[in-house]
Amino acid sequence: NCYLDFTPDAPGVRAGIFDTSQSGTDAPVLVAAKSSLAAAPTATYIGAGQYELAGDFPVGKTVCFCTVPYDANLGWSCSVQVTGLNTISIQTFANDVASDDTMSSEQHIYITVLP
């Protein structure tokens, strides 16, 4: 049986929903809205619109995505992918160009880790 459980240390699928905030060259701040991950991911600023999350994210067992907040200009987007053992890469864009060092405070990162 495989089920989603937000209770830490419960068997099954692990998941986390994180609210984000970030500006300038600061690393994103992730605040867990809900999480049963073994530990909170650590965020790093890489470059304009580029961020990295480190945590227990096994390749082939981790699914991640981000929500796209309302954008009056209809030009903001986000790409999230598992890029290596225990690493998730986040790229934000404004009108298809790397974002200007500001991750939307309305963005949410969803991470699911299969058993």
Backbone torsions as a table, in degrees:
resi	resn	phi	psi	omega
1	ASN	NA	135.1	179.5
2	CYS	-126.4	121.4	-179.4
3	TYR	-141.5	158.2	178.9
4	LEU	-88.1	129.2	-178.5
5	ASP	-138.6	126.9	178.4
6	PHE	-92.1	12.5	176.2
7	THR	-89.1	119.9	179.1
8	PRO	-55.1	141.2	178.2
9	ASP	70.1	5.4	175.5
10	ALA	-79.8	150.1	179.5
11	PRO	-71.2	160.0	176.3
12	GLY	112.8	-161.5	-178.6
13	VAL	-71.5	137.7	176.1
14	ARG	-99.5	142.8	-179.5
15	ALA	-146.6	153.7	175.4
16	GLY	-144.2	139.2	173.7
17	ILE	-120.5	121.9	-174.1
18	PHE	-123.5	129.2	170.6
19	ASP	-80.0	147.7	-176.7
20	THR	-123.3	153.9	167.1
21	SER	-151.3	146.0	-177.3
22	GLN	-170.0	145.1	171.9
23	SER	-154.3	155.8	-179.4
24	GLY	59.8	-138.9	-179.6
25	THR	-100.9	18.2	176.3
26	ASP	-75.1	149.9	173.3
27	ALA	-68.1	147.8	176.5
28	PRO	-60.9	147.0	173.4
29	VAL	-101.6	125.3	178.9
30	LEU	-108.0	127.1	177.0
31	VAL	-116.7	121.1	-177.1
32	ALA	-70.7	117.0	171.4
33	ALA	-77.2	-40.6	174.0
34	LYS	-154.0	141.4	177.6
35	SER	-162.5	139.2	170.6
36	SER	-124.1	15.0	176.7
37	LEU	-65.3	152.4	-178.1
38	ALA	-58.4	-36.5	178.3
39	ALA	-150.7	154.7	177.9
40	ALA	-68.2	139.6	177.4
41	PRO	-66.5	153.5	175.4
42	THR	-103.1	133.2	-177.1
43	ALA	-105.1	143.7	179.2
44	THR	-133.2	140.2	172.6
45	TYR	-85.3	126.9	-179.3
46	ILE	-101.9	-48.0	-178.7
47	GLY	-173.0	-175.4	-178.5
48	ALA	-52.1	114.0	179.0
49	GLY	71.5	11.7	-178.1
50	GLN	-121.4	128.5	-177.2
51	TYR	-138.9	160.3	178.9
52	GLU	-137.8	139.1	175.2
53	LEU	-112.2	135.0	176.2
54	ALA	-117.2	139.3	-179.9
55	GLY	179.8	-162.8	179.3
56	ASP	-89.5	82.1	-175.8
57	PHE	-122.5	81.4	-179.4
58	PRO	-62.4	134.4	177.2
59	VAL	-62.8	137.1	179.4
60	GLY	84.4	-8.0	179.1
61	LYS	-126.0	2.5	-177.0
62	THR	-115.7	130.5	176.5
63	VAL	-120.0	134.2	179.7
64	CYS	-143.9	151.7	173.8
65	PHE	-158.0	166.6	176.7
66	CYS	-125.6	153.1	174.2
67	THR	-84.6	152.6	177.2
68	VAL	-107.3	115.6	-177.9
69	PRO	-68.4	163.2	176.2
70	TYR	-58.3	133.3	-179.8
71	ASP	-131.2	113.0	-177.7
72	ALA	-60.0	-27.8	179.0
73	ASN	-89.1	-4.5	-179.4
74	LEU	53.7	37.3	-176.9
75	GLY	-126.7	1.1	-176.9
76	TRP	-93.1	136.0	177.9
77	SER	-147.6	169.7	-174.7
78	CYS	-145.2	141.0	175.7
79	SER	-123.5	130.9	-179.7
80	VAL	-131.8	133.3	178.0
81	GLN	-154.9	151.6	173.1
82	VAL	-76.4	120.4	-173.1
83	THR	-110.3	-4.1	179.7
84	GLY	177.7	176.9	179.9
85	LEU	-57.2	116.0	176.0
86	ASN	67.8	23.8	-179.5
87	THR	-132.0	133.1	174.9
88	ILE	-120.1	131.1	179.4
89	SER	-102.3	136.8	177.6
90	ILE	-123.2	132.0	177.0
91	GLN	-128.6	126.8	176.9
92	THR	-109.3	147.9	-176.0
93	PHE	-132.7	147.7	169.7
94	ALA	-122.4	114.2	-177.2
95	ASN	52.2	47.5	176.5
96	ASP	67.2	14.6	176.3
97	VAL	-118.5	142.7	-180.0
98	ALA	-47.0	133.6	-175.2
99	SER	-57.5	163.6	-174.9
100	ASP	-93.1	46.5	176.7
101	ASP	63.9	31.1	174.5
102	THR	-139.3	112.3	175.7
103	MET	-87.3	131.2	-176.6
104	SER	-59.2	138.0	177.3
105	SER	-74.9	-9.0	177.9
106	GLU	-96.3	4.9	-179.3
107	GLN	-84.7	142.2	176.8
108	HIS	-126.2	138.5	177.3
109	ILE	-106.0	128.8	177.7
110	TYR	-111.3	128.0	179.4
111	ILE	-129.2	128.9	176.8
112	THR	-124.6	130.0	179.1
113	VAL	-118.3	119.2	-179.9
114	LEU	-79.6	152.6	-179.8
115	PRO	-71.3	NA	NA
